[in-house]
Amino acid sequence: MFTHDPVIGSPTLTALLDSRDSQSA
């Protein structure tokens, strides 16, 4: 789904994970 992008991949995945964590908790 997501590729190892140094600009889009990292920040995007991190943001999505953070959002999910916030909603879950």
N, C-alpha and C positions, 0 to 999 in steps of 0.2 A: 504494500500500500504506500508506505513512505520510503524514500530513498535516503541514503546517507549524505544529505546535503549539509555543508558547513554553515549555510546561512538560513535555509528554510527548515530543513529536517530537524536540527537540534532545537531551535527555539520553538518551533511548532509543536513538536512532540512534548517538550517540557511544559509548554503552556497548557496543552490538552490534559496532560497528566495532572498538573496542578489543579486545573478546573475540576477534574473528576474527583480528586482527593478532597477538595473543598466541599463539593456537593455530597460526597459519600459521608464525610465526617459532619 
